[in-house]
Amino acid sequence: MITDICMLDQSLAGVADALVLAEKCAAYCELTPRQTLQLRLLAEELLGMMRGILGQYEAQFYLESDQKDITIHLKARADMDIPDSERKKIVEVSTSGENVAYRGVMGKVRKLLECGMFGGPECLAAAGSLMFTGVEFDTYMMPNEWSLKQYMDTISAIQDKAPQQWDELEKSIVANLADDVTVGVHADVAEVSIRKRFA
């Protein structure tokens, strides 16, 4: 089952409607009250990530379910009318990681989304490598997709060398609730998907 699509932009006027979609999906999948709360929290985290995105964009929010295996999707496209100088500025901030909104796991996912929207695969790969800042580790290659699960597995293997990254993962609502989060770039669209399999 795929829900209706809720349209979002930088005004975030559609956030309330998006959360209603999440609750309707929970009801359709016959989730328990606790599971419904978890799904809503994941949706809120994804929607909250959109606050502070630099530049103008339009996005589609929807949920897809196969029984109790639910994926929350957010597909975003940058405003193509943005001048190249402004687009370059957004990409530079995204790849440098200087924006304070990039703290924490979802802040980093926001950085990847923004980079994918405005800078494409090369920018996404550069932003992905910055997740390992301060860690002696081989370059993190990410041609067009990043996965939270792969990131967690990598950080778990080098916990002693990456205490800050491990601490962020332990404190992250999304990292503790979701089965996976992926960020991908396809043509001029960047997509974040959060998957949760409810027992």
C-alpha positions in Angstrom: 0.0 0.0 0.0 1.2 3.5 -0.8 -0.4 6.5 0.9 -1.4 9.7 -0.8 1.5 12.2 -1.4 1.9 15.2 0.8 3.7 18.2 -0.8 6.1 20.2 1.2 8.3 23.2 0.6 10.5 25.5 2.7 7.4 26.9 4.4 6.7 23.4 5.9 3.0 24.2 5.7 2.2 20.5 4.9 3.8 19.0 8.0 0.6 18.5 9.9 -0.9 16.7 6.9 2.1 14.5 6.6 1.8 13.4 10.2 -1.9 12.6 9.6 -0.7 10.3 6.7 1.6 8.5 9.1 -1.2 7.9 11.5 -3.5 6.7 8.8 -0.8 4.3 7.6 -0.4 3.0 11.2 -4.2 2.4 11.4 -4.2 0.6 8.0 -1.4 -1.7 9.1 -3.1 -2.3 12.5 -0.1 -1.1 14.5 -0.4 -1.1 18.3 -0.5 2.3 20.1 3.2 1.9 20.9 4.1 1.1 17.3 2.0 4.0 16.1 3.9 6.3 18.3 7.2 4.9 17.0 6.1 5.5 13.4 5.0 9.0 14.2 8.3 9.7 15.9 10.2 8.6 12.8 8.0 10.7 10.6 8.5 13.7 12.9 12.3 13.2 12.8 12.3 13.1 9.0 10.1 16.2 8.7 12.0 18.0 11.4 15.2 17.5 9.4 13.7 19.7 6.7 13.8 22.7 9.0 16.8 24.8 8.1 17.4 23.3 4.7 19.2 26.0 2.8 17.7 27.3 -0.4 14.3 26.7 -2.0 12.9 23.3 -2.8 9.8 21.2 -3.2 9.4 17.8 -1.6 7.0 14.8 -1.6 6.3 12.9 1.6 4.5 9.5 1.6 4.6 6.1 3.2 4.8 2.7 1.7 3.8 -0.5 3.5 3.9 -4.2 3.0 1.9 -5.5 6.0 3.9 -4.2 8.9 7.1 -3.4 7.0 6.8 0.4 6.5 9.1 2.8 4.7 8.7 6.6 5.0 9.8 8.5 1.9 10.8 12.1 1.4 11.8 13.0 -2.2 13.1 16.6 -2.6 14.1 18.6 -5.6 15.9 22.0 -5.5 14.4 25.0 -7.1 16.1 25.1 -10.5 15.7 28.9 -10.7 18.2 29.4 -8.0 21.2 31.3 -9.4 24.4 29.3 -9.8 26.2 31.5 -7.2 23.6 30.7 -4.6 23.6 27.0 -5.4 27.4 27.0 -5.1 27.2 28.6 -1.7 24.7 26.0 -0.5 26.9 23.2 -1.7 30.0 24.7 -0.1 28.3 24.9 3.3 26.9 21.4 2.9 30.3 19.8 2.1 32.2 21.8 4.8 29.7 20.8 7.5 29.9 24.3 9.0 26.1 24.7 9.4 25.2 23.9 13.1 22.0 22.3 11.8 24.3 19.3 10.7 24.9 18.1 14.3 23.7 14.6 15.3 22.7 11.7 13.1 19.7 13.4 11.4 21.7 16.6 11.0 24.2 14.6 9.0 21.4 13.0 7.0 20.1 16.6 6.3 23.6 17.5 5.1 23.5 14.5 2.7 20.0 15.4 1.4 20.9 19.0 0.9 24.1 18.1 -0.8 22.3 15.7 -3.1 19.6 18.2 -3.9 22.0 21.0 -4.8 25.3 19.4 -5.7 24.6 15.9 -7.1 26.6 12.6 -6.5 30.0 14.1 -6.1 28.8 16.5 -3.4 27.0 13.6 -1.7 30.2 11.5 -1.6 32.2 14.4 -0.2 29.6 15.0 2.5 29.6 11.3 3.3 33.3 11.3 3.9 33.0 14.1 6.4 31.0 11.8 8.7 34.3 10.3 9.6 36.0 13.6 10.4 38.6 13.0 13.1 38.7 9.3 12.5 41.7 7.5 10.8 39.7 5.6 8.3 39.8 4.9 4.5 37.9 7.3 2.4 34.2 6.6 2.6 33.0 6.0 -0.9 29.3 6.8 -1.7 28.6 7.2 -5.4 24.9 7.9 -5.1 23.6 6.3 -1.9 24.3 6.3 1.8 22.9 3.8 4.3 22.6 4.4 8.1 22.9 0.6 8.7 26.3 0.5 6.8 27.4 3.6 8.7 26.5 2.0 12.0 28.3 -1.2 11.2 31.4 0.7 10.2 31.4 2.9 13.4 30.6 -0.1 15.5 33.8 -1.8 14.2 35.9 1.2 15.1 34.2 2.5 18.3 37.5 3.2 20.1 38.5 5.5 17.2 35.2 7.1 16.7 33.7 7.9 20.2 31.9 11.0 19.0 30.2 9.2 16.1 29.3 6.3 18.4 27.8 8.6 21.0 25.7 10.3 18.4 24.3 6.9 17.2 23.5 5.8 20.8 21.6 9.1 21.4 19.8 9.1 18.1 16.0 8.3 18.1 16.2 7.3 14.5 19.3 5.1 14.8 17.6 3.3 17.7 14.1 2.9 16.1 14.7 2.5 12.4 15.9 -0.6 10.7 17.7 1.6 8.1 17.8 5.1 6.7 19.0 5.6 3.1 19.9 8.8 1.3 20.1 8.6 -2.5 20.4 10.8 -5.5 18.6 10.0 -8.8 18.9 12.6 -11.5 17.9 15.9 -9.9 16.0 14.3 -7.0 17.4 13.5 -3.6 15.5 11.0 -1.5 15.6 10.0 2.2 13.9 6.7 3.2 13.3 5.4 6.7 12.4 1.8 7.0 10.9 0.1 10.0 9.7 -3.5 10.3 7.2 -3.8 13.1 6.8 -7.3 14.6 
